[in-house]
Amino acid sequence: MKAMKILKNLFVVAPIVVFAGLSALAQSTERPANPKFDAELAKKLGADEHGMKNYVFVLLKTGPNDANFKGKERDDIFAGHFANIGRLAEAGKLAIAGPLGKNDRNYGGLFIFNVATVEEAQKLVETDPTVKAGVFIAELTPWYGSASLMATPEIHKTIQKKSF
């Protein structure tokens, strides 16, 4: 009878002890070091201790003058848009850019700028011919994302068979 009472208490106490131990472990701020961590690459890409950094996300939406440009004039504006994207990527200011698929929200494309403030990104957006012409309007917001995005422009150069 005494043995049963001990077993009964053990079944009640043991889960509480295990739960308390797991809870304390989960609350610990100490995390094991990443064995694949590359300090040189992290520094080159501007990563913080989490491998992240600040960017500015830009959503390009259809602008008020989109329908005003046709044919060669539109082609020229977009040629300038693509050239500007290339220039900004080459300067290390643009992590990624690209068009969005057909949608009913008037979303045209996006930029993720390698700058810390919306004000800096706004100055870069204003260099874009499509924005200057009102083909697109830009909505900007701070974004915290993986610093690995900064490797994208160099990788893209090795996989791009044909440019715009």
DSSP file (Angstrom, degrees, kcal/mol; ACC not computed):
  #  RESIDUE AA STRUCTURE BP1 BP2  ACC     N-H-->O    O-->H-N    N-H-->O    O-->H-N    TCO  KAPPA ALPHA  PHI   PSI    X-CA   Y-CA   Z-CA
    1    1 A M     >        0   0    0      0, 0.0     4,-1.8     0, 0.0     5,-0.1   0.000 360.0 360.0 360.0 -41.6    0.0    0.0    0.0
    2    2 A K  H  >  +     0   0    0      1,-0.2     4,-2.0     2,-0.2     5,-0.1   0.887 360.0  53.9 -64.5 -38.7    2.8    2.4    0.9
    3    3 A A  H  > S+     0   0    0      1,-0.2     4,-2.5     2,-0.2    -1,-0.2   0.887 106.7  51.9 -63.3 -39.4    4.5    1.6   -2.5
    4    4 A M  H  > S+     0   0    0      1,-0.2     4,-2.6     2,-0.2    -1,-0.2   0.892 108.1  51.2 -63.5 -39.8    1.3    2.5   -4.3
    5    5 A K  H  X S+     0   0    0     -4,-1.8     4,-2.2     2,-0.2    -1,-0.2   0.893 110.5  48.9 -65.2 -39.2    1.2    5.8   -2.5
    6    6 A I  H  X S+     0   0    0     -4,-2.0     4,-2.3     2,-0.2    -2,-0.2   0.928 112.7  47.5 -65.8 -45.3    4.8    6.6   -3.5
    7    7 A L  H  X S+     0   0    0     -4,-2.5     4,-2.3     2,-0.2    -2,-0.2   0.906 110.6  52.3 -61.6 -41.9    4.1    5.7   -7.1
    8    8 A K  H  X S+     0   0    0     -4,-2.6     4,-1.1     1,-0.2    -1,-0.2   0.927 111.5  46.0 -60.6 -45.7    1.0    7.8   -7.2
    9    9 A N  H  X S+     0   0    0     -4,-2.2     4,-2.9     1,-0.2     5,-0.3   0.870 109.8  55.3 -64.8 -37.0    2.9   10.8   -5.8
   10   10 A L  H  X S+     0   0    0     -4,-2.3     4,-2.8     1,-0.2    -1,-0.2   0.906 105.3  51.8 -62.9 -41.9    5.7   10.2   -8.3
   11   11 A F  H  < S+     0   0    0     -4,-2.3    -1,-0.2     1,-0.2    -2,-0.2   0.778 115.2  43.3 -66.4 -25.4    3.3   10.3  -11.2
   12   12 A V  H  X S+     0   0    0     -4,-1.1     4,-0.7    -5,-0.2    -2,-0.2   0.894 121.0  37.6 -83.3 -44.0    2.0   13.6   -9.9
   13   13 A V  H  X S+     0   0    0     -4,-2.9     4,-2.2     2,-0.2     3,-0.3   0.890 106.3  63.8 -78.7 -41.7    5.4   15.2   -9.1
   14   14 A A  H  X S+     0   0    0     -4,-2.8     4,-2.6    -5,-0.3     5,-0.2   0.900 102.5  48.1 -56.0 -48.1    7.5   14.0  -12.0
   15   15 A P  H  > S+     0   0    0      0, 0.0     4,-2.7     0, 0.0    -1,-0.2   0.871 110.7  52.8 -61.9 -33.6    5.6   15.7  -14.7
   16   16 A I  H  X S+     0   0    0     -4,-0.7     4,-2.5    -3,-0.3    -2,-0.2   0.920 110.5  47.0 -65.9 -43.1    5.7   19.0  -12.8
   17   17 A V  H  X S+     0   0    0     -4,-2.2     4,-2.2     2,-0.2    -1,-0.2   0.930 114.2  47.1 -64.2 -45.7    9.5   18.7  -12.4
   18   18 A V  H  X S+     0   0    0     -4,-2.6     4,-2.6     2,-0.2     5,-0.2   0.931 113.3  48.5 -61.8 -46.2    9.9   17.9  -16.1
   19   19 A F  H  X S+     0   0    0     -4,-2.7     4,-2.6    -5,-0.2    -2,-0.2   0.914 110.9  50.5 -60.1 -44.0    7.6   20.8  -17.1
   20   20 A A  H  X S+     0   0    0     -4,-2.5     4,-2.1     1,-0.2    -1,-0.2   0.893 111.6  48.6 -62.6 -39.9    9.4   23.2  -14.8
   21   21 A G  H  X S+     0   0    0     -4,-2.2     4,-2.1     2,-0.2    -2,-0.2   0.921 113.3  45.8 -66.3 -44.8   12.8   22.2  -16.3
   22   22 A L  H  X S+     0   0    0     -4,-2.6     4,-2.5     2,-0.2    -2,-0.2   0.886 111.7  52.9 -65.2 -38.7   11.6   22.5  -19.9
   23   23 A S  H  X S+     0   0    0     -4,-2.6     4,-1.6    -5,-0.2    -2,-0.2   0.915 109.5  48.1 -62.9 -43.5   10.0   25.9  -19.1
   24   24 A A  H  X S+     0   0    0     -4,-2.1     4,-0.7     1,-0.2    -1,-0.2   0.891 111.8  50.5 -64.8 -39.3   13.2   27.2  -17.6
   25   25 A L  H >< S+     0   0    0     -4,-2.1     3,-0.8     1,-0.2    -2,-0.2   0.910 109.1  50.8 -64.3 -42.9   15.1   26.0  -20.7
   26   26 A A  H 3< S+     0   0    0     -4,-2.5    -1,-0.2     1,-0.2    -2,-0.2   0.819 109.9  50.8 -64.6 -30.9   12.7   27.6  -23.1
   27   27 A Q  H 3< S+     0   0    0     -4,-1.6    -1,-0.2    -5,-0.2    -2,-0.2   0.605  84.0 113.5 -83.8 -11.6   13.0   30.9  -21.2
   28   28 A S    <<  -     0   0    0     -3,-0.8    -3,-0.0    -4,-0.7    -4,-0.0  -0.345  56.9-154.3 -61.9 137.5   16.8   30.9  -21.3
   29   29 A T        +     0   0    0      2,-0.0     2,-0.5    -2,-0.0    -1,-0.2   0.578  67.6 100.4 -88.3 -10.9   18.3   33.6  -23.4
   30   30 A E        -     0   0    0      0, 0.0    -2,-0.1     0, 0.0     0, 0.0  -0.639  52.3-177.4 -78.0 124.9   21.4   31.6  -24.1
   31   31 A R        -     0   0    0     -2,-0.5     3,-0.1     3,-0.0    -2,-0.0  -0.926  33.0-100.9-118.9 147.0   21.3   30.0  -27.5
   32   32 A P        -     0   0    0      0, 0.0     2,-0.1     0, 0.0    -1,-0.0  -0.347  45.5 -99.9 -65.4 148.4   24.0   27.6  -28.8
   33   33 A A        -     0   0    0      1,-0.1     3,-0.0     2,-0.0     0, 0.0  -0.368  36.4-109.1 -66.3 146.8   26.4   29.2  -31.3
   34   34 A N    >   -     0   0    0      1,-0.2     3,-1.6    -3,-0.1    -1,-0.1  -0.689  21.9-153.5 -77.4 117.0   25.8   28.5  -35.0
   35   35 A P  T 3  S+     0   0    0      0, 0.0    -1,-0.2     0, 0.0    -2,-0.0   0.704  94.6  52.7 -67.3 -17.1   28.6   26.1  -36.1
   36   36 A K  T 3  S+     0   0    0      2,-0.0    -2,-0.0    -3,-0.0    -3,-0.0   0.381  78.2 136.5 -95.9   3.3   28.2   27.4  -39.7
   37   37 A F    <   -     0   0    0     -3,-1.6     2,-0.6     1,-0.1    -4,-0.0  -0.270  37.9-163.0 -57.9 130.4   28.6   31.1  -38.7
   38   38 A D     >  -     0   0    0      1,-0.1     4,-2.7     2,-0.0     5,-0.2  -0.897   5.0-171.3-117.7  97.5   30.9   33.0  -41.1
   39   39 A A  H  > S+     0   0    0     -2,-0.6     4,-2.3     1,-0.2     5,-0.2   0.858  84.8  52.8 -59.8 -38.8   31.9   36.2  -39.4
   40   40 A E  H  > S+     0   0    0      2,-0.2     4,-2.4     1,-0.2    -1,-0.2   0.929 112.3  43.8 -64.9 -45.4   33.6   37.6  -42.5
   41   41 A L  H  > S+     0   0    0      2,-0.2     4,-2.4     1,-0.2    -2,-0.2   0.911 111.8  53.9 -66.2 -42.1   30.5   37.1  -44.6
   42   42 A A  H  X>S+     0   0    0     -4,-2.7     5,-2.8     1,-0.2     4,-0.7   0.917 111.4  45.8 -58.2 -43.7   28.2   38.5  -41.9
   43   43 A K  H ><5S+     0   0    0     -4,-2.3     3,-0.8    -5,-0.2    -1,-0.2   0.927 111.2  52.1 -65.3 -44.7   30.3   41.6  -41.7
   44   44 A K  H 3<5S+     0   0    0     -4,-2.4    -2,-0.2     1,-0.2    -1,-0.2   0.880 113.7  43.9 -58.4 -39.7   30.4   42.0  -45.5
   45   45 A L  H 3<5S-     0   0    0     -4,-2.4    -1,-0.2    -5,-0.1    -2,-0.2   0.526 113.9-116.0 -86.4  -5.9   26.6   41.7  -45.8
   46   46 A G  T <<5 +     0   0    0     -3,-0.8    -3,-0.2    -4,-0.7     2,-0.1   0.776  53.9 169.5  79.9  26.9   26.0   44.1  -42.8
   47   47 A A      < -     0   0    0     -5,-2.8    -1,-0.2    -6,-0.2     6,-0.2  -0.416  26.9-142.6 -76.4 145.6   24.4   41.4  -40.6
   48   48 A D    >   -     0   0    0      4,-2.5     3,-2.1    -2,-0.1    99,-0.1  -0.229  50.3 -75.4 -85.9-171.1   23.6   41.8  -36.9
   49   49 A E  T 3  S+     0   0    0      1,-0.3    -2,-0.1     2,-0.1    -7,-0.0   0.671 135.7  52.0 -65.5 -15.3   24.0   39.0  -34.5
   50   50 A H  T 3  S-     0   0    0      2,-0.2    -1,-0.3     0, 0.0     3,-0.1   0.369 119.4-107.9 -98.1   2.7   20.8   37.4  -35.8
   51   51 A G  S <  S+     0   0    0     -3,-2.1    96,-2.7     1,-0.3    97,-0.5   0.688  84.9 115.0  78.4  18.3   21.9   37.6  -39.5
   52   52 A M  E     -A  146   0A   0     94,-0.3    -4,-2.5    95,-0.2    -1,-0.3  -0.635  40.4-179.0-115.9 170.3   19.4   40.3  -40.1
   53   53 A K  E     -A  145   0A   0     92,-2.4    92,-2.1    -2,-0.2     2,-0.3  -0.973  33.4 -89.3-160.0 169.2   19.6   44.0  -41.0
   54   54 A N  E     +A  144   0A   0     -2,-0.3     2,-0.2    90,-0.2    90,-0.2  -0.683  46.2 161.2 -88.3 138.6   17.3   47.0  -41.6
   55   55 A Y  E     -A  143   0A   0     88,-3.3    88,-2.4    -2,-0.3     2,-0.4  -0.773  37.1-116.2-134.8 179.4   16.0   47.7  -45.1
   56   56 A V  E     -AB 142 113A   0     57,-1.8    57,-2.8    86,-0.2     2,-0.4  -0.989  23.2-148.1-125.8 123.9   13.2   49.8  -46.6
   57   57 A F  E     -AB 141 112A   0     84,-2.8    84,-2.2    -2,-0.4     2,-0.5  -0.742  13.1-164.2 -88.5 131.8   10.5   47.9  -48.5
   58   58 A V  E     -AB 140 111A   0     53,-3.0    53,-2.1    -2,-0.4     2,-0.6  -0.977   6.9-161.0-123.2 123.7    8.9   49.8  -51.4
   59   59 A L  E     -AB 139 110A   0     80,-2.7    80,-2.3    -2,-0.5     2,-0.6  -0.912  12.1-149.8-101.5 121.1    5.6   48.8  -52.9
   60   60 A L  E     -AB 138 109A   0     49,-3.0    48,-3.7    -2,-0.6    49,-1.5  -0.816  18.3-174.2 -93.2 124.1    5.1   50.3  -56.4
   61   61 A K  E     -AB 137 107A   0     76,-3.0    76,-2.4    -2,-0.6    46,-0.2  -0.824  38.8 -81.6-115.7 155.4    1.5   50.9  -57.3
   62   62 A T  E     -A  136   0A   0     44,-2.7    74,-0.3    -2,-0.3    73,-0.1  -0.330  54.5-142.3 -55.6 129.4   -0.1   52.0  -60.5
   63   63 A G    >   -     0   0    0     72,-3.4     3,-1.3    67,-0.1     4,-0.3  -0.340  22.8 -99.4 -94.4 175.3    0.2   55.8  -60.6
   64   64 A P  T 3  S+     0   0    0      0, 0.0     3,-0.2     0, 0.0    71,-0.2   0.709 120.2  46.4 -68.1 -20.4   -2.1   58.5  -61.9
   65   65 A N  T >  S+     0   0    0     69,-2.2     3,-1.4     1,-0.2     4,-0.4   0.275  76.3 109.6-105.5  11.6   -0.3   58.8  -65.2
   66   66 A D  G X  S+     0   0    0     -3,-1.3     3,-1.1    68,-0.6    -1,-0.2   0.899  80.8  46.7 -55.0 -45.6    0.0   55.1  -66.1
   67   67 A A  G 3  S+     0   0    0     -4,-0.3    -1,-0.3     1,-0.2    -2,-0.1   0.604  98.3  73.7 -75.0 -10.4   -2.5   55.3  -68.9
   68   68 A N  G <  S+     0   0    0     -3,-1.4     2,-0.5     1,-0.1    -1,-0.2   0.614  85.4  72.1 -79.6 -11.6   -0.9   58.4  -70.4
   69   69 A F    <   +     0   0    0     -3,-1.1     2,-0.3    -4,-0.4    -1,-0.1  -0.916  58.6 160.9-114.8 125.1    2.2   56.7  -71.8
   70   70 A K    >>  -     0   0    0     -2,-0.5     4,-1.1     4,-0.0     3,-0.9  -0.881  45.9 -11.3-133.6 162.7    2.0   54.4  -74.8
   71   71 A G  H 3> S-     0   0    0     -2,-0.3     4,-2.5     1,-0.2     3,-0.2  -0.089 123.9  -1.7  54.9-135.6    4.3   52.9  -77.4
   72   72 A K  H 3> S+     0   0    0      1,-0.2     4,-2.7     2,-0.2    -1,-0.2   0.850 131.9  57.4 -60.7 -37.9    7.9   54.2  -77.6
   73   73 A E  H <> S+     0   0    0     -3,-0.9     4,-1.9     2,-0.2    -1,-0.2   0.925 110.9  43.2 -60.6 -43.8    7.4   56.8  -74.9
   74   74 A R  H  X S+     0   0    0     -4,-1.1     4,-2.5    -3,-0.2     5,-0.2   0.912 112.5  53.1 -66.8 -43.1    6.4   54.0  -72.4
   75   75 A D  H  X S+     0   0    0     -4,-2.5     4,-2.2     1,-0.2    -2,-0.2   0.902 109.2  49.7 -58.4 -41.4    9.2   51.8  -73.6
   76   76 A D  H  X S+     0   0    0     -4,-2.7     4,-2.1     2,-0.2    -1,-0.2   0.899 109.2  50.9 -65.5 -41.8   11.7   54.6  -73.0
   77   77 A I  H  X S+     0   0    0     -4,-1.9     4,-1.9     1,-0.2    53,-0.2   0.923 113.4  45.3 -62.3 -43.3   10.4   55.2  -69.5
   78   78 A F  H  X S+     0   0    0     -4,-2.5     4,-2.6     2,-0.2    -2,-0.2   0.832 107.7  57.1 -72.5 -31.0   10.7   51.5  -68.6
   79   79 A A  H  X S+     0   0    0     -4,-2.2     4,-2.3    -5,-0.2    -1,-0.2   0.919 109.8  46.5 -61.6 -41.4   14.2   51.3  -70.2
   80   80 A G  H  X S+     0   0    0     -4,-2.1     4,-2.5     2,-0.2    -2,-0.2   0.878 109.4  54.9 -65.3 -38.3   15.2   54.1  -67.8
   81   81 A H  H  X S+     0   0    0     -4,-1.9     4,-2.1     2,-0.2    -2,-0.2   0.934 111.2  43.8 -58.9 -49.0   13.4   52.2  -65.0
   82   82 A F  H  X S+     0   0    0     -4,-2.6     4,-2.3     2,-0.2    -2,-0.2   0.890 112.9  51.5 -67.4 -39.3   15.5   49.1  -65.6
   83   83 A A  H  X S+     0   0    0     -4,-2.3     4,-2.3    -5,-0.2    -1,-0.2   0.904 110.1  50.3 -62.8 -40.3   18.7   51.0  -66.1
   84   84 A N  H  X S+     0   0    0     -4,-2.5     4,-2.7     2,-0.2     5,-0.2   0.897 107.8  52.7 -64.9 -41.1   18.1   52.8  -62.7
   85   85 A I  H  X S+     0   0    0     -4,-2.1     4,-2.4     1,-0.2    -1,-0.2   0.935 110.8  47.9 -58.6 -46.5   17.5   49.4  -61.0
   86   86 A G  H  X S+     0   0    0     -4,-2.3     4,-2.5     1,-0.2    -2,-0.2   0.904 111.7  49.5 -61.4 -42.6   20.8   48.2  -62.4
   87   87 A R  H  X S+     0   0    0     -4,-2.3     4,-1.8     2,-0.2    -2,-0.2   0.920 112.5  46.7 -63.3 -45.2   22.6   51.3  -61.3
   88   88 A L  H  <>S+     0   0    0     -4,-2.7     5,-2.4     2,-0.2     6,-1.1   0.872 113.2  49.1 -67.0 -37.3   21.2   51.1  -57.7
   89   89 A A  H ><5S+     0   0    0     -4,-2.4     3,-1.5     4,-0.2    -2,-0.2   0.925 110.6  50.7 -66.1 -43.9   22.0   47.4  -57.4
   90   90 A E  H 3<5S+     0   0    0     -4,-2.5    -2,-0.2     1,-0.3    -1,-0.2   0.840 108.0  53.5 -62.1 -33.6   25.5   48.0  -58.6
   91   91 A A  T 3<5S-     0   0    0     -4,-1.8    -1,-0.3    -5,-0.2    -2,-0.2   0.503 116.6-115.5 -79.5  -4.1   25.9   50.8  -56.0
   92   92 A G  T < 5S+     0   0    0     -3,-1.5    -3,-0.2    -4,-0.3    -2,-0.1   0.626  89.2 109.5  80.3  12.9   24.8   48.4  -53.3
   93   93 A K      < +     0   0    0     -5,-2.4    21,-2.9    -6,-0.2     2,-0.5   0.643  66.8  59.9 -93.9 -16.9   21.6   50.4  -52.6
   94   94 A L  E     +C  113   0A   0     -6,-1.1    19,-0.2    19,-0.3    -2,-0.2  -0.952  51.5 179.2-120.3 118.1   19.1   47.9  -53.9
   95   95 A A  E    S-     0   0A   0     17,-2.8     2,-0.3    -2,-0.5    -1,-0.2   0.940  72.5 -11.3 -79.8 -51.8   18.9   44.3  -52.5
   96   96 A I  E     +C  112   0A   0     16,-1.1    16,-2.3    56,-0.1    -1,-0.3  -0.981  58.8 177.2-147.0 158.0   16.1   43.1  -54.8
   97   97 A A  E     +C  111   0A   0     -2,-0.3    14,-0.2    14,-0.2    -3,-0.0  -0.976  15.4 139.5-154.1 154.7   13.5   44.4  -57.2
   98   98 A G  E     -C  110   0A   0     12,-1.8    12,-2.3    -2,-0.3     2,-0.1  -0.888  44.9 -87.8 172.7 160.1   10.9   42.9  -59.4
   99   99 A P  E     -C  109   0A   0      0, 0.0    10,-0.3     0, 0.0     2,-0.3  -0.422  36.0-131.2 -78.0 155.2    7.4   43.1  -60.9
  100  100 A L        -     0   0    0      8,-2.4     3,-0.1    -2,-0.1    -2,-0.0  -0.758  29.4-101.5-101.1 153.9    4.3   41.6  -59.1
  101  101 A G        -     0   0    0     -2,-0.3     6,-0.1     1,-0.2    -1,-0.1  -0.158  57.6 -64.4 -68.3 167.1    1.9   39.3  -60.9
  102  102 A K  S    S+     0   0    0      2,-0.1     2,-0.3     4,-0.1    -1,-0.2  -0.260  70.5 159.5 -53.9 133.3   -1.5   40.5  -62.2
  103  103 A N    >   -     0   0    0      4,-0.2     3,-0.5    -3,-0.1    -3,-0.0  -0.961  50.6-121.0-153.9 166.1   -3.7   41.6  -59.3
  104  104 A D  T 3  S+     0   0    0     -2,-0.3    -2,-0.1     1,-0.2    -1,-0.0   0.212  99.6  72.9 -98.4  14.9   -6.7   43.7  -58.5
  105  105 A R  T 3  S-     0   0    0      2,-0.1    -1,-0.2     0, 0.0     3,-0.1   0.330 105.0-114.3-109.0   5.5   -4.9   46.0  -56.0
  106  106 A N    <   +     0   0    0     -3,-0.5   -44,-2.7     1,-0.2     2,-0.5   0.764  59.9 157.2  65.9  26.8   -2.9   48.0  -58.6
  107  107 A Y  E     +B   61   0A   0    -46,-0.2   -46,-0.3     1,-0.2    -1,-0.2  -0.734  13.3 172.3 -83.1 126.8    0.4   46.6  -57.2
  108  108 A G  E     -     0   0A   0    -48,-3.7    -8,-2.4    -2,-0.5     2,-0.3   0.810  51.5 -43.5-104.3 -39.8    3.1   46.8  -59.9
  109  109 A G  E     -BC  60  99A   0    -49,-1.5   -49,-3.0   -10,-0.3    -1,-0.3  -0.958  49.1-117.6-172.8-174.1    6.4   45.8  -58.3
  110  110 A L  E     -BC  59  98A   0    -12,-2.3   -12,-1.8    -2,-0.3     2,-0.3  -0.985   7.7-162.8-146.4 156.3    8.7   46.1  -55.3
  111  111 A F  E     -BC  58  97A   0    -53,-2.1   -53,-3.0    -2,-0.3     2,-0.5  -0.968   7.3-158.5-128.0 147.6   12.1   47.3  -54.3
  112  112 A I  E     -BC  57  96A   0    -16,-2.3   -17,-2.8    -2,-0.3   -16,-1.1  -0.943  21.9-155.6-124.0 110.9   13.9   46.4  -51.1
  113  113 A F  E     -BC  56  94A   0    -57,-2.8   -57,-1.8    -2,-0.5     2,-1.6  -0.647  18.4-132.7 -91.0 140.5   16.5   49.1  -50.5
  114  114 A N  S    S+     0   0    0    -21,-2.9     2,-0.3    -2,-0.3   -59,-0.1  -0.509  71.6 107.0 -87.4  65.4   19.7   48.6  -48.5
  115  115 A V        -     0   0    0     -2,-1.6    -2,-0.1     1,-0.1   -22,-0.0  -0.952  68.1-133.8-139.5 158.2   19.2   51.8  -46.5
  116  116 A A  S    S+     0   0    0     -2,-0.3     2,-0.3    26,-0.1   -61,-0.1   0.690  81.4  50.0 -89.6 -18.9   18.2   52.3  -42.9
  117  117 A T  S  > S-     0   0    0      1,-0.1     4,-1.9   -63,-0.1     5,-0.1  -0.885  70.3-130.9-127.4 154.4   15.7   55.1  -43.2
  118  118 A V  H  > S+     0   0    0     -2,-0.3     4,-2.6     1,-0.2     5,-0.2   0.848 109.9  59.7 -63.6 -35.2   12.6   55.8  -45.3
  119  119 A E  H  > S+     0   0    0      2,-0.2     4,-1.6     1,-0.2    -1,-0.2   0.911 105.4  47.2 -62.7 -42.5   14.0   59.2  -46.1
  120  120 A E  H  > S+     0   0    0      1,-0.2     4,-1.4     2,-0.2    -1,-0.2   0.926 113.5  48.5 -63.3 -44.0   17.1   57.7  -47.7
  121  121 A A  H  X S+     0   0    0     -4,-1.9     4,-2.8     1,-0.2    -2,-0.2   0.877 105.4  58.4 -64.6 -37.6   14.9   55.3  -49.7
  122  122 A Q  H  X S+     0   0    0     -4,-2.6     4,-2.1     1,-0.2    -1,-0.2   0.902 103.8  52.1 -59.8 -41.1   12.6   58.1  -50.8
  123  123 A K  H  < S+     0   0    0     -4,-1.6     4,-0.3     1,-0.2    -1,-0.2   0.878 111.7  46.8 -62.8 -37.3   15.6   59.9  -52.4
  124  124 A L  H >< S+     0   0    0     -4,-1.4     3,-1.5     1,-0.2     4,-0.3   0.898 109.4  53.2 -71.7 -40.4   16.4   56.7  -54.3
  125  125 A V  H >< S+     0   0    0     -4,-2.8     3,-2.0     1,-0.3     6,-0.2   0.886 100.8  61.9 -59.9 -38.8   12.8   56.1  -55.4
  126  126 A E  T 3< S+     0   0    0     -4,-2.1    -1,-0.3     1,-0.3    -2,-0.2   0.609  93.4  64.4 -67.3 -10.7   12.8   59.7  -56.8
  127  127 A T  T <  S+     0   0    0     -3,-1.5    -1,-0.3    -4,-0.3    -2,-0.2   0.549  80.2 102.5 -85.2  -7.0   15.6   58.7  -59.2
  128  128 A D    <>  -     0   0    0     -3,-2.0     4,-2.6    -4,-0.3     3,-0.4  -0.647  66.9-147.1 -82.9 124.7   13.3   56.2  -61.0
  129  129 A P  H  > S+     0   0    0      0, 0.0     4,-2.1     0, 0.0     6,-0.2   0.823  97.7  54.9 -59.4 -33.2   11.8   57.4  -64.3
  130  130 A T  H  4>S+     0   0    0    -53,-0.2     5,-1.9     2,-0.2     6,-1.7   0.863 111.6  44.3 -70.5 -33.2    8.5   55.5  -63.8
  131  131 A V  H >45S+     0   0    0     -3,-0.4     3,-1.0    -6,-0.2    -1,-0.2   0.916 112.1  52.0 -73.6 -44.3    8.0   57.2  -60.5
  132  132 A K  H 3<5S+     0   0    0     -4,-2.6    -2,-0.2     1,-0.3    -1,-0.2   0.883 112.1  47.4 -56.5 -38.7    9.0   60.6  -61.8
  133  133 A A  T 3<5S-     0   0    0     -4,-2.1    -1,-0.3    -5,-0.2    -2,-0.2   0.569 114.0-117.2 -82.2  -8.7    6.5   60.2  -64.7
  134  134 A G  T < 5S+     0   0    0     -3,-1.0   -69,-2.2    -4,-0.4   -68,-0.6   0.621  81.2 123.2  81.1  12.5    3.7   59.1  -62.4
  135  135 A V  S   <S+     0   0    0     -5,-1.9   -72,-3.4   -70,-0.2     2,-0.3   0.884  84.1  21.8 -68.1 -38.2    3.4   55.6  -64.0
  136  136 A F  E     -A   62   0A   0     -6,-1.7     2,-0.4   -74,-0.3    -2,-0.3  -0.932  67.9-156.3-124.1 151.5    4.1   54.3  -60.4
  137  137 A I  E     -A   61   0A   0    -76,-2.4   -76,-3.0    -2,-0.3     2,-0.4  -0.935  22.9-133.7-117.8 151.8    3.6   55.7  -57.0
  138  138 A A  E     -A   60   0A   0     -2,-0.4     2,-0.5   -78,-0.2   -78,-0.2  -0.881  13.9-164.2-115.0 135.9    5.7   54.3  -54.1
  139  139 A E  E     -A   59   0A   0    -80,-2.3   -80,-2.7    -2,-0.4     2,-0.4  -0.979  20.2-162.7-111.9 126.3    4.7   53.3  -50.6
  140  140 A L  E     +A   58   0A   0     -2,-0.5   -82,-0.2   -82,-0.2   -22,-0.1  -0.873  16.1 164.3-116.7 141.7    7.7   52.9  -48.3
  141  141 A T  E     -A   57   0A   0    -84,-2.2   -84,-2.8    -2,-0.4    -2,-0.0  -0.986  40.1-102.7-151.6 144.1    8.1   51.2  -45.0
  142  142 A P  E     -A   56   0A   0      0, 0.0     2,-0.3     0, 0.0   -86,-0.2  -0.357  40.1-170.9 -63.1 146.8   11.0   50.0  -42.8
  143  143 A W  E     -A   55   0A   0    -88,-2.4   -88,-3.3     2,-0.0     2,-0.6  -0.998  18.6-151.4-144.2 139.1   11.7   46.3  -43.0
  144  144 A Y  E     +A   54   0A   0     -2,-0.3     2,-0.2   -90,-0.2   -90,-0.2  -0.950  38.9 144.2-111.9 114.2   13.9   44.0  -40.9
  145  145 A G  E     -A   53   0A   0    -92,-2.1   -92,-2.4    -2,-0.6     2,-0.1  -0.809  51.6 -52.8-143.6-179.0   15.1   41.0  -42.9
  146  146 A S  E >   -A   52   0A   0     -2,-0.2     3,-1.6   -94,-0.2   -94,-0.3  -0.340  36.0-141.6 -62.8 132.0   17.9   38.6  -43.7
  147  147 A A  G >  S+     0   0    0    -96,-2.7     3,-1.9     1,-0.3     4,-0.2   0.669  93.2  83.6 -66.2 -15.6   21.2   40.3  -44.5
  148  148 A S  G >  S+     0   0    0    -97,-0.5     3,-2.1     1,-0.3     4,-0.4   0.727  70.5  77.9 -62.1 -19.8   21.7   37.5  -47.0
  149  149 A L  G X  S+     0   0    0     -3,-1.6     3,-1.6     1,-0.3    -1,-0.3   0.811  80.2  69.4 -57.4 -27.5   19.5   39.5  -49.5
  150  150 A M  G <  S+     0   0    0     -3,-1.9     4,-0.3     1,-0.3    -1,-0.3   0.638  91.7  58.9 -69.8 -11.3   22.6   41.6  -50.1
  151  151 A A  G <> S+     0   0    0     -3,-2.1     4,-2.1    -4,-0.2    -1,-0.3   0.613  85.0  85.3 -85.4 -13.9   24.2   38.6  -51.9
  152  152 A T  H <> S+     0   0    0     -3,-1.6     4,-3.1    -4,-0.4     5,-0.2   0.896  81.9  54.0 -58.8 -47.5   21.3   38.6  -54.4
  153  153 A P  H  > S+     0   0    0      0, 0.0     4,-1.5     0, 0.0    -1,-0.2   0.900 112.2  44.7 -58.4 -39.9   22.7   41.2  -56.9
  154  154 A E  H  > S+     0   0    0     -4,-0.3     4,-0.8    -3,-0.2    -2,-0.2   0.913 115.1  47.6 -68.9 -41.9   26.0   39.3  -57.3
  155  155 A I  H >X S+     0   0    0     -4,-2.1     3,-1.1     1,-0.2     4,-0.7   0.910 107.4  57.6 -63.9 -41.0   24.3   35.9  -57.6
  156  156 A H  H >X S+     0   0    0     -4,-3.1     4,-1.7     1,-0.3     3,-1.1   0.873  98.4  60.3 -58.7 -38.3   21.8   37.4  -60.1
  157  157 A K  H 3< S+     0   0    0     -4,-1.5    -1,-0.3     1,-0.3    -2,-0.2   0.812 104.7  50.2 -59.1 -29.4   24.7   38.4  -62.4
  158  158 A T  H << S+     0   0    0     -3,-1.1    -1,-0.3    -4,-0.8    -2,-0.2   0.617 117.4  37.4 -86.7 -12.4   25.7   34.8  -62.6
  159  159 A I  H << S+     0   0    0     -3,-1.1     2,-0.8    -4,-0.7    -2,-0.2   0.496  87.5 102.4-115.6  -6.8   22.3   33.5  -63.5
  160  160 A Q     <  +     0   0    0     -4,-1.7     3,-0.1     1,-0.2    -4,-0.0  -0.707  39.7 175.7 -83.8 110.0   20.9   36.3  -65.8
  161  161 A K  S    S+     0   0    0     -2,-0.8     2,-0.4     1,-0.2    -1,-0.2   0.829  71.6  20.2 -79.5 -34.4   21.3   35.1  -69.4
  162  162 A K  S    S-     0   0    0      2,-0.0    -1,-0.2     0, 0.0     2,-0.2  -0.997  74.8-140.0-139.8 137.6   19.5   38.1  -70.9
  163  163 A S              0   0    0     -2,-0.4    -2,-0.0    -3,-0.1     0, 0.0  -0.569 360.0 360.0 -97.1 164.4   19.0   41.6  -69.5
  164  164 A F              0   0    0     -2,-0.2   -82,-0.1   -82,-0.1   -81,-0.1   0.471 360.0 360.0 -75.8 360.0   15.9   43.8  -69.8
